[in-house]
Amino acid sequence: MFLKIDPARAVGPVKPVNGVGQPPFFGVGDFPMFRYLKEAGVPFSRLHDVGGMYGRNVFVDIPNVFRDFDADETDPANYDFAFTDLLVNALVKNGVEPFYRLGVSIENYPHVRRYRIEPPKDYAKWARICERVIRHYTEGWADGFRHSITHWEIWNEPENWDDAEKNQMWHGSFEEYCRLYDVASRHLKSAFPHLRIGGYGSCGVMWINAWKVERARHHVECFHAFLKFVHERGCPLDFFSWHSYSGVADMLEQARYIRDALDKAGFADVPTCLDEWLPEPSHEKLGTARQAAEVAAALIGLQNGPVDSAAIYDARCGLGDYSPLFNPLTYKPHKAYSAFLAFHELRRRGTAVEVRECGASRSPSRQDGGEVLSAVGNGGVFSAAARGADGSLAVMLANAGDVEAPFALELAGEVLRAGGNAGVRCRITDETRTWEDAPLPAALPPYSVTVVEFGGPGGR
């Protein structure tokens, strides 16, 4: 595989697809691991599911911030911002913008008992409560702050199950959710025309090729029903958020499906945010080079594809299949964290440039939608490059396959030599290394993440 980098051909900005879900904290006011988010240049953290478990029902969720729904929503004394203030301020201090989900955390066992996932009994009042929350964090209301928090998301996965009795986020019909969105989005957009009001944290279209699965059909039907409802009602929709836990190739296919559907429904200008993603989560992958390579491949694919922003689920330092970045036993990063360090090298340069595969069976062409450059083993090689205003360049490569992938890089007519090149720095994560400096390889190792930097003051 021969990759040709053309720094003169810009293909757009490096997008904020390296956001995270729940940030890594251990309890009330304990945020030492936020430094890792700062180190990796994480642009934003979505605040969903921080209300329970370690959150101890004191963070973010509307029932945690406004505990008595029957109280006067105009009285600051009826709001409890104490712990959410600590969380939000710690993120801002580390350069991470909060992405605030207005709603509730998941209740995993609704069949045992439901606590807070019932639809609000007064949609208009719920919207007014949310308005006060926004004013607290952006306008200083109730001894608050003037933070730049641009995205405010109305609820999360209200269509999680087709049977409301099984739904872990919304014990109601999807039609009821649409009515909530109608009321809340209009009120909040009227109050804050400069902020981005959107939703709905959709379960996505993970099963667009599996219509025989009833739950899968329900997700896709709700997606189209929502677009139809919002279009006909003229509801504000400043962004559309959705989720995927599919493999990288399927995730990118879903991204194209969602983008096409939005365009056809009259929402061509509405950006999409994949604010929950993780390729095929499993406990066996945690801490492995394979997961690092898959996460890196997804970041590159999202950068090259039709998604505008994204947040991995999630950045907890916790147990479970959905926490790929940090080890809860050592409080240190897993290998997958290096995928975020690698993408940061693109983000801090800022301008994405063209990468072409030459000398292959097909004619050279720009990557489209995160297309795999070459199939390798059971995965593929993904690539992206970016230039900085200082003249530096970074190339990010992910080999998501289980065999090595021979390759070479050409820059401005010069082929870089495997081994040593003046002014070139290479860092690799694979089975035996984690974000280590190494000579430029002649082949990308199996399940690996590689960054090559050269040129300008930012190069080595």
WOGIQUI-V471353 format. One record per residue. N is the residue number from 1. RES is the residue in one letter. SS is DSSP state (H for helix, E for strand, L for the rest). PSI is psi in degrees with one decimal (* if undefined). NEAR is the number of other C-alpha atoms within 8 Angstrom. Layout:
BEGIN
n:N res:RES ss:SS psi:PSI near:NEAR
n:N res:RES ss:SS psi:PSI near:NEAR
END
This chain:
BEGIN
n:1 res:M ss:L psi:129.8 near:11
n:2 res:F ss:E psi:113.2 near:11
n:3 res:L ss:E psi:126.6 near:12
n:4 res:K ss:E psi:122.8 near:11
n:5 res:I ss:E psi:128.3 near:13
n:6 res:D ss:E psi:93.0 near:10
n:7 res:P ss:E psi:-20.2 near:12
n:8 res:A ss:E psi:-15.4 near:5
n:9 res:R ss:E psi:92.6 near:7
n:10 res:A ss:E psi:140.4 near:9
n:11 res:V ss:E psi:13.5 near:8
n:12 res:G ss:E psi:-179.0 near:7
n:13 res:P ss:E psi:159.0 near:7
n:14 res:V ss:L psi:119.8 near:11
n:15 res:K ss:L psi:156.2 near:8
n:16 res:P ss:L psi:63.2 near:10
n:17 res:V ss:L psi:2.5 near:12
n:18 res:N ss:L psi:34.2 near:13
n:19 res:G ss:E psi:172.3 near:15
n:20 res:V ss:E psi:159.0 near:16
n:21 res:G ss:L psi:-136.3 near:16
n:22 res:Q ss:L psi:128.0 near:14
n:23 res:P ss:L psi:162.6 near:11
n:24 res:P ss:L psi:100.8 near:12
n:25 res:F ss:L psi:160.3 near:11
n:26 res:F ss:L psi:-6.7 near:8
n:27 res:G ss:L psi:-150.6 near:8
n:28 res:V ss:L psi:111.9 near:7
n:29 res:G ss:L psi:21.1 near:7
n:30 res:D ss:L psi:97.4 near:7
n:31 res:F ss:L psi:35.6 near:10
n:32 res:P ss:L psi:-24.1 near:6
n:33 res:M ss:L psi:-3.7 near:9
n:34 res:F ss:H psi:-18.8 near:13
n:35 res:R ss:H psi:-29.4 near:8
n:36 res:Y ss:H psi:-34.8 near:7
n:37 res:L ss:H psi:-42.0 near:11
n:38 res:K ss:H psi:-43.2 near:11
n:39 res:E ss:H psi:-36.3 near:8
n:40 res:A ss:L psi:3.2 near:9
n:41 res:G ss:L psi:33.0 near:11
n:42 res:V ss:L psi:122.6 near:15
n:43 res:P ss:L psi:-32.2 near:10
n:44 res:F ss:E psi:158.5 near:11
n:45 res:S ss:E psi:122.9 near:16
n:46 res:R ss:E psi:129.2 near:14
n:47 res:L ss:E psi:75.6 near:13
n:48 res:H ss:L psi:143.4 near:12
n:49 res:D ss:L psi:19.4 near:9
n:50 res:V ss:L psi:-0.9 near:13
n:51 res:G ss:L psi:-26.1 near:16
n:52 res:G ss:L psi:-167.5 near:11
n:53 res:M ss:H psi:-116.3 near:7
n:54 res:Y ss:H psi:-21.5 near:9
n:55 res:G ss:H psi:-18.9 near:11
n:56 res:R ss:L psi:32.5 near:9
n:57 res:N ss:L psi:38.2 near:9
n:58 res:V ss:L psi:-4.4 near:12
n:59 res:F ss:L psi:138.9 near:14
n:60 res:V ss:L psi:-55.9 near:14
n:61 res:D ss:L psi:143.5 near:15
n:62 res:I ss:H psi:-42.2 near:12
n:63 res:P ss:H psi:-18.9 near:10
n:64 res:N ss:H psi:-34.8 near:12
n:65 res:V ss:H psi:-34.8 near:13
n:66 res:F ss:L psi:94.4 near:11
n:67 res:R ss:L psi:-25.4 near:10
n:68 res:D ss:L psi:102.2 near:7
n:69 res:F ss:L psi:-22.1 near:6
n:70 res:D ss:L psi:-5.0 near:4
n:71 res:A ss:L psi:169.2 near:6
n:72 res:D ss:L psi:115.3 near:6
n:73 res:E ss:L psi:-9.7 near:10
n:74 res:T ss:L psi:-7.5 near:5
n:75 res:D ss:L psi:116.4 near:7
n:76 res:P ss:H psi:-25.7 near:7
n:77 res:A ss:H psi:-18.3 near:5
n:78 res:N ss:H psi:5.0 near:11
n:79 res:Y ss:L psi:143.1 near:9
n:80 res:D ss:L psi:90.3 near:10
n:81 res:F ss:L psi:-1.4 near:7
n:82 res:A ss:H psi:-56.2 near:6
n:83 res:F ss:H psi:-34.7 near:11
n:84 res:T ss:H psi:-34.4 near:11
n:85 res:D ss:H psi:-44.1 near:8
n:86 res:L ss:H psi:-45.9 near:9
n:87 res:L ss:H psi:-51.0 near:11
n:88 res:V ss:H psi:-45.1 near:9
n:89 res:N ss:H psi:-35.7 near:8
n:90 res:A ss:H psi:-39.6 near:10
n:91 res:L ss:H psi:-49.4 near:13
n:92 res:V ss:H psi:-40.6 near:11
n:93 res:K ss:H psi:-30.6 near:7
n:94 res:N ss:L psi:14.6 near:10
n:95 res:G ss:L psi:19.1 near:10
n:96 res:V ss:L psi:120.4 near:13
n:97 res:E ss:E psi:128.7 near:11
n:98 res:P ss:E psi:138.9 near:12
n:99 res:F ss:E psi:103.8 near:13
n:100 res:Y ss:E psi:116.1 near:12
n:101 res:R ss:E psi:117.7 near:14
n:102 res:L ss:E psi:111.7 near:12
n:103 res:G ss:L psi:-135.3 near:9
n:104 res:V ss:L psi:160.3 near:15
n:105 res:S ss:L psi:162.1 near:11
n:106 res:I ss:L psi:141.7 near:7
n:107 res:E ss:L psi:102.8 near:10
n:108 res:N ss:L psi:-18.7 near:5
n:109 res:Y ss:L psi:61.5 near:8
n:110 res:P ss:L psi:-20.6 near:11
n:111 res:H ss:L psi:-20.0 near:7
n:112 res:V ss:L psi:-54.2 near:5
n:113 res:R ss:L psi:144.0 near:6
n:114 res:R ss:L psi:142.7 near:10
n:115 res:Y ss:L psi:-53.2 near:6
n:116 res:R ss:L psi:13.1 near:6
n:117 res:I ss:L psi:9.1 near:11
n:118 res:E ss:L psi:146.7 near:9
n:119 res:P ss:L psi:141.6 near:9
n:120 res:P ss:L psi:141.0 near:6
n:121 res:K ss:L psi:-13.3 near:4
n:122 res:D ss:L psi:102.0 near:6
n:123 res:Y ss:H psi:-40.0 near:10
n:124 res:A ss:H psi:-40.8 near:8
n:125 res:K ss:H psi:-40.0 near:8
n:126 res:W ss:H psi:-40.8 near:10
n:127 res:A ss:H psi:-37.3 near:12
n:128 res:R ss:H psi:-34.2 near:10
n:129 res:I ss:H psi:-46.2 near:11
n:130 res:C ss:H psi:-38.0 near:11
n:131 res:E ss:H psi:-44.1 near:10
n:132 res:R ss:H psi:-35.3 near:11
n:133 res:V ss:H psi:-45.4 near:8
n:134 res:I ss:H psi:-43.1 near:9
n:135 res:R ss:H psi:-34.9 near:11
n:136 res:H ss:H psi:-41.6 near:14
n:137 res:Y ss:H psi:-15.2 near:13
n:138 res:T ss:H psi:-16.6 near:12
n:139 res:E ss:L psi:3.8 near:11
n:140 res:G ss:L psi:8.6 near:11
n:141 res:W ss:L psi:145.1 near:10
n:142 res:A ss:L psi:53.1 near:6
n:143 res:D ss:L psi:41.4 near:6
n:144 res:G ss:L psi:-145.3 near:11
n:145 res:F ss:L psi:171.2 near:10
n:146 res:R ss:L psi:56.4 near:9
n:147 res:H ss:L psi:153.4 near:8
n:148 res:S ss:L psi:93.3 near:6
n:149 res:I ss:L psi:104.9 near:11
n:150 res:T ss:L psi:-30.6 near:7
n:151 res:H ss:E psi:126.5 near:10
n:152 res:W ss:E psi:112.6 near:13
n:153 res:E ss:E psi:129.0 near:14
n:154 res:I ss:E psi:102.4 near:15
n:155 res:W ss:L psi:-169.4 near:12
n:156 res:N ss:L psi:128.6 near:13
n:157 res:E ss:L psi:55.4 near:11
n:158 res:P ss:L psi:-11.8 near:13
n:159 res:E ss:L psi:23.0 near:14
n:160 res:N ss:L psi:-42.6 near:11
n:161 res:W ss:L psi:149.8 near:10
n:162 res:D ss:L psi:-19.8 near:11
n:163 res:D ss:L psi:114.0 near:6
n:164 res:A ss:L psi:-26.8 near:10
n:165 res:E ss:L psi:-22.6 near:7
n:166 res:K ss:L psi:-14.2 near:9
n:167 res:N ss:L psi:128.2 near:14
n:168 res:Q ss:L psi:-4.5 near:13
n:169 res:M ss:L psi:-21.6 near:13
n:170 res:W ss:L psi:104.2 near:14
n:171 res:H ss:L psi:69.7 near:11
n:172 res:G ss:L psi:-178.7 near:9
n:173 res:S ss:L psi:161.8 near:9
n:174 res:F ss:H psi:-30.2 near:9
n:175 res:E ss:H psi:-37.6 near:6
n:176 res:E ss:H psi:-39.0 near:9
n:177 res:Y ss:H psi:-43.3 near:11
n:178 res:C ss:H psi:-37.5 near:10
n:179 res:R ss:H psi:-38.7 near:8
n:180 res:L ss:H psi:-45.4 near:9
n:181 res:Y ss:H psi:-40.8 near:9
n:182 res:D ss:H psi:-52.5 near:11
n:183 res:V ss:H psi:-48.8 near:11
n:184 res:A ss:H psi:-43.3 near:13
n:185 res:S ss:H psi:-40.0 near:14
n:186 res:R ss:H psi:-45.4 near:10
n:187 res:H ss:H psi:-46.5 near:10
n:188 res:L ss:H psi:-37.4 near:13
n:189 res:K ss:H psi:-34.5 near:13
n:190 res:S ss:H psi:-39.0 near:7
n:191 res:A ss:H psi:-31.2 near:7
n:192 res:F ss:L psi:71.1 near:7
n:193 res:P ss:L psi:-19.4 near:8
n:194 res:H ss:L psi:-9.3 near:5
n:195 res:L ss:L psi:164.1 near:9
n:196 res:R ss:E psi:114.3 near:11
n:197 res:I ss:E psi:126.2 near:15
n:198 res:G ss:E psi:-164.3 near:15
n:199 res:G ss:E psi:-165.0 near:13
n:200 res:Y ss:E psi:26.5 near:13
n:201 res:G ss:E psi:46.3 near:15
n:202 res:S ss:E psi:145.0 near:14
n:203 res:C ss:L psi:-12.7 near:12
n:204 res:G ss:L psi:-161.5 near:11
n:205 res:V ss:L psi:44.8 near:12
n:206 res:M ss:L psi:-19.3 near:12
n:207 res:W ss:L psi:36.9 near:10
n:208 res:I ss:L psi:-18.1 near:10
n:209 res:N ss:L psi:16.7 near:4
n:210 res:A ss:L psi:57.8 near:8
n:211 res:W ss:L psi:-14.2 near:9
n:212 res:K ss:L psi:-14.9 near:6
n:213 res:V ss:L psi:117.2 near:8
n:214 res:E ss:H psi:-44.6 near:8
n:215 res:R ss:H psi:-37.1 near:8
n:216 res:A ss:H psi:-44.9 near:14
n:217 res:R ss:H psi:-39.1 near:13
n:218 res:H ss:H psi:-44.6 near:11
n:219 res:H ss:H psi:-47.1 near:15
n:220 res:V ss:H psi:-41.2 near:12
n:221 res:E ss:H psi:-38.4 near:8
n:222 res:C ss:H psi:-37.8 near:10
n:223 res:F ss:H psi:-50.0 near:11
n:224 res:H ss:H psi:-34.7 near:9
n:225 res:A ss:H psi:-38.2 near:8
n:226 res:F ss:H psi:-46.5 near:9
n:227 res:L ss:H psi:-42.4 near:10
n:228 res:K ss:H psi:-44.3 near:9
n:229 res:F ss:H psi:-50.0 near:9
n:230 res:V ss:H psi:-38.7 near:12
n:231 res:H ss:H psi:-46.4 near:10
n:232 res:E ss:H psi:-36.2 near:6
n:233 res:R ss:H psi:-15.9 near:7
n:234 res:G ss:L psi:32.0 near:6
n:235 res:C ss:L psi:147.2 near:9
n:236 res:P ss:L psi:138.6 near:10
n:237 res:L ss:L psi:93.1 near:11
n:238 res:D ss:L psi:-17.0 near:9
n:239 res:F ss:E psi:152.7 near:12
n:240 res:F ss:E psi:123.5 near:13
n:241 res:S ss:E psi:142.8 near:13
n:242 res:W ss:E psi:172.4 near:14
n:243 res:H ss:E psi:154.3 near:12
n:244 res:S ss:E psi:134.9 near:14
n:245 res:Y ss:L psi:27.6 near:12
n:246 res:S ss:L psi:171.1 near:10
n:247 res:G ss:L psi:165.2 near:8
n:248 res:V ss:H psi:-48.2 near:11
n:249 res:A ss:H psi:-44.3 near:7
n:250 res:D ss:H psi:-39.0 near:9
n:251 res:M ss:H psi:-43.2 near:13
n:252 res:L ss:H psi:-32.9 near:13
n:253 res:E ss:H psi:-41.0 near:8
n:254 res:Q ss:H psi:-38.8 near:12
n:255 res:A ss:H psi:-41.5 near:11
n:256 res:R ss:H psi:-38.8 near:11
n:257 res:Y ss:H psi:-46.0 near:8
n:258 res:I ss:H psi:-42.2 near:9
n:259 res:R ss:H psi:-44.5 near:12
n:260 res:D ss:H psi:-41.4 near:8
n:261 res:A ss:H psi:-41.1 near:9
n:262 res:L ss:H psi:-44.6 near:12
n:263 res:D ss:H psi:-45.9 near:10
n:264 res:K ss:H psi:-25.7 near:8
n:265 res:A ss:L psi:4.2 near:10
n:266 res:G ss:L psi:16.4 near:7
n:267 res:F ss:L psi:43.8 near:8
n:268 res:A ss:L psi:-26.1 near:9
n:269 res:D ss:L psi:-0.7 near:5
n:270 res:V ss:L psi:119.3 near:10
n:271 res:P ss:E psi:155.4 near:9
n:272 res:T ss:E psi:143.8 near:12
n:273 res:C ss:E psi:113.1 near:13
n:274 res:L ss:E psi:84.3 near:13
n:275 res:D ss:E psi:13.5 near:17
n:276 res:E ss:E psi:120.6 near:14
n:277 res:W ss:E psi:148.7 near:12
n:278 res:L ss:L psi:120.6 near:12
n:279 res:P ss:L psi:112.2 near:13
n:280 res:E ss:L psi:70.6 near:7
n:281 res:P ss:L psi:141.4 near:9
n:282 res:S ss:L psi:149.8 near:8
n:283 res:H ss:H psi:-32.8 near:7
n:284 res:E ss:H psi:-25.1 near:4
n:285 res:K ss:H psi:-20.7 near:9
n:286 res:L ss:L psi:129.0 near:11
n:287 res:G ss:L psi:1.9 near:12
n:288 res:T ss:L psi:159.6 near:11
n:289 res:A ss:H psi:-32.7 near:13
n:290 res:R ss:H psi:-46.5 near:10
n:291 res:Q ss:H psi:-38.4 near:14
n:292 res:A ss:H psi:-44.3 near:18
n:293 res:A ss:H psi:-39.9 near:16
n:294 res:E ss:H psi:-40.3 near:13
n:295 res:V ss:H psi:-42.6 near:12
n:296 res:A ss:H psi:-42.0 near:15
n:297 res:A ss:H psi:-39.9 near:16
n:298 res:A ss:H psi:-43.1 near:10
n:299 res:L ss:H psi:-44.7 near:12
n:300 res:I ss:H psi:-44.2 near:14
n:301 res:G ss:H psi:-40.1 near:14
n:302 res:L ss:H psi:-38.0 near:14
n:303 res:Q ss:H psi:-42.8 near:13
n:304 res:N ss:H psi:-12.5 near:11
n:305 res:G ss:L psi:-166.2 near:12
n:306 res:P ss:L psi:15.7 near:10
n:307 res:V ss:L psi:142.2 near:14
n:308 res:D ss:L psi:-32.4 near:10
n:309 res:S ss:E psi:164.0 near:13
n:310 res:A ss:E psi:156.4 near:16
n:311 res:A ss:E psi:122.2 near:18
n:312 res:I ss:E psi:148.8 near:13
n:313 res:Y ss:L psi:107.0 near:13
n:314 res:D ss:L psi:-168.8 near:14
n:315 res:A ss:L psi:20.5 near:14
n:316 res:R ss:L psi:150.5 near:12
n:317 res:C ss:L psi:75.9 near:13
n:318 res:G ss:L psi:172.6 near:9
n:319 res:L ss:L psi:159.7 near:6
n:320 res:G ss:L psi:165.6 near:6
n:321 res:D ss:L psi:-16.6 near:9
n:322 res:Y ss:L psi:21.6 near:9
n:323 res:S ss:L psi:77.8 near:14
n:324 res:P ss:L psi:-10.5 near:13
n:325 res:L ss:L psi:-27.0 near:14
n:326 res:F ss:E psi:144.1 near:15
n:327 res:N ss:E psi:117.9 near:12
n:328 res:P ss:L psi:-12.3 near:9
n:329 res:L ss:L psi:-34.4 near:4
n:330 res:T ss:L psi:-13.5 near:5
n:331 res:Y ss:L psi:27.8 near:9
n:332 res:K ss:E psi:161.4 near:7
n:333 res:P ss:E psi:144.4 near:9
n:334 res:H ss:L psi:171.1 near:13
n:335 res:K ss:L psi:-32.5 near:14
n:336 res:A ss:L psi:-22.6 near:17
n:337 res:Y ss:H psi:-31.2 near:12
n:338 res:S ss:H psi:-23.3 near:13
n:339 res:A ss:H psi:-35.1 near:14
n:340 res:F ss:H psi:-36.2 near:12
n:341 res:L ss:H psi:-41.1 near:11
n:342 res:A ss:H psi:-46.4 near:12
n:343 res:F ss:H psi:-30.3 near:13
n:344 res:H ss:H psi:-31.9 near:11
n:345 res:E ss:H psi:-29.7 near:10
n:346 res:L ss:H psi:-46.9 near:17
n:347 res:R ss:H psi:-40.5 near:13
n:348 res:R ss:L psi:-15.7 near:8
n:349 res:R ss:L psi:-43.3 near:13
n:350 res:G ss:L psi:-35.1 near:11
n:351 res:T ss:E psi:114.8 near:14
n:352 res:A ss:E psi:140.0 near:14
n:353 res:V ss:E psi:166.4 near:16
n:354 res:E ss:E psi:137.8 near:13
n:355 res:V ss:E psi:126.6 near:13
n:356 res:R ss:E psi:146.7 near:11
n:357 res:E ss:E psi:121.0 near:12
n:358 res:C ss:E psi:159.1 near:10
n:359 res:G ss:L psi:20.8 near:8
n:360 res:A ss:L psi:-179.9 near:9
n:361 res:S ss:L psi:-20.3 near:4
n:362 res:R ss:L psi:159.7 near:4
n:363 res:S ss:L psi:151.7 near:7
n:364 res:P ss:L psi:137.9 near:9
n:365 res:S ss:L psi:156.1 near:6
n:366 res:R ss:E psi:144.6 near:7
n:367 res:Q ss:L psi:140.5 near:11
n:368 res:D ss:L psi:117.4 near:7
n:369 res:G ss:L psi:31.1 near:11
n:370 res:G ss:L psi:21.7 near:13
n:371 res:E ss:L psi:138.3 near:9
n:372 res:V ss:L psi:128.2 near:9
n:373 res:L ss:L psi:-46.2 near:10
n:374 res:S ss:E psi:140.1 near:8
n:375 res:A ss:E psi:134.2 near:10
n:376 res:V ss:E psi:117.4 near:14
n:377 res:G ss:L psi:-127.3 near:8
n:378 res:N ss:L psi:12.3 near:8
n:379 res:G ss:E psi:-129.5 near:10
n:380 res:G ss:E psi:170.1 near:14
n:381 res:V ss:E psi:127.4 near:16
n:382 res:F ss:E psi:146.1 near:16
n:383 res:S ss:E psi:151.9 near:12
n:384 res:A ss:E psi:154.3 near:14
n:385 res:A ss:E psi:154.9 near:14
n:386 res:A ss:E psi:147.4 near:16
n:387 res:R ss:E psi:153.2 near:15
n:388 res:G ss:L psi:164.7 near:11
n:389 res:A ss:L psi:-21.5 near:6
n:390 res:D ss:L psi:2.1 near:7
n:391 res:G ss:L psi:-2.3 near:10
n:392 res:S ss:L psi:163.7 near:15
n:393 res:L ss:E psi:143.3 near:16
n:394 res:A ss:E psi:138.8 near:14
n:395 res:V ss:E psi:128.1 near:12
n:396 res:M ss:E psi:131.4 near:15
n:397 res:L ss:E psi:139.1 near:13
n:398 res:A ss:E psi:121.8 near:16
n:399 res:N ss:E psi:101.8 near:19
n:400 res:A ss:L psi:11.2 near:17
n:401 res:G ss:L psi:168.5 near:14
n:402 res:D ss:L psi:11.9 near:10
n:403 res:V ss:L psi:159.0 near:9
n:404 res:E ss:L psi:156.2 near:11
n:405 res:A ss:E psi:102.4 near:12
n:406 res:P ss:E psi:137.9 near:8
n:407 res:F ss:L psi:164.7 near:10
n:408 res:A ss:E psi:153.2 near:13
n:409 res:L ss:E psi:136.7 near:10
n:410 res:E ss:E psi:130.6 near:12
n:411 res:L ss:E psi:121.9 near:11
n:412 res:A ss:L psi:43.4 near:7
n:413 res:G ss:L psi:-4.3 near:5
n:414 res:E ss:E psi:128.4 near:6
n:415 res:V ss:E psi:124.2 near:8
n:416 res:L ss:L psi:138.7 near:9
n:417 res:R ss:L psi:139.2 near:8
n:418 res:A ss:L psi:137.9 near:10
n:419 res:G ss:E psi:-100.3 near:8
n:420 res:G ss:L psi:137.3 near:8
n:421 res:N ss:L psi:128.4 near:9
n:422 res:A ss:L psi:133.8 near:4
n:423 res:G ss:L psi:12.6 near:8
n:424 res:V ss:E psi:134.1 near:12
n:425 res:R ss:E psi:135.4 near:13
n:426 res:C ss:E psi:133.5 near:12
n:427 res:R ss:E psi:140.5 near:11
n:428 res:I ss:E psi:141.1 near:14
n:429 res:T ss:E psi:126.7 near:16
n:430 res:D ss:L psi:-158.0 near:12
n:431 res:E ss:L psi:-33.7 near:10
n:432 res:T ss:L psi:-12.5 near:5
n:433 res:R ss:L psi:151.2 near:8
n:434 res:T ss:L psi:104.1 near:10
n:435 res:W ss:L psi:50.6 near:8
n:436 res:E ss:E psi:142.9 near:8
n:437 res:D ss:E psi:138.5 near:8
n:438 res:A ss:L psi:156.2 near:9
n:439 res:P ss:L psi:152.8 near:9
n:440 res:L ss:E psi:122.2 near:12
n:441 res:P ss:L psi:158.5 near:8
n:442 res:A ss:L psi:-14.8 near:9
n:443 res:A ss:E psi:140.1 near:9
n:444 res:L ss:E psi:127.7 near:12
n:445 res:P ss:L psi:157.4 near:10
n:446 res:P ss:L psi:145.7 near:13
n:447 res:Y ss:L psi:70.9 near:18
n:448 res:S ss:E psi:157.6 near:17
n:449 res:V ss:E psi:126.9 near:17
n:450 res:T ss:E psi:137.0 near:13
n:451 res:V ss:E psi:131.0 near:13
n:452 res:V ss:E psi:125.0 near:12
n:453 res:E ss:E psi:138.6 near:13
n:454 res:F ss:E psi:158.1 near:13
n:455 res:G ss:L psi:148.4 near:12
n:456 res:G ss:L psi:175.4 near:9
n:457 res:P ss:L psi:-25.8 near:8
n:458 res:G ss:L psi:-11.8 near:10
n:459 res:G ss:L psi:176.8 near:12
n:460 res:R ss:L psi:* near:9
END
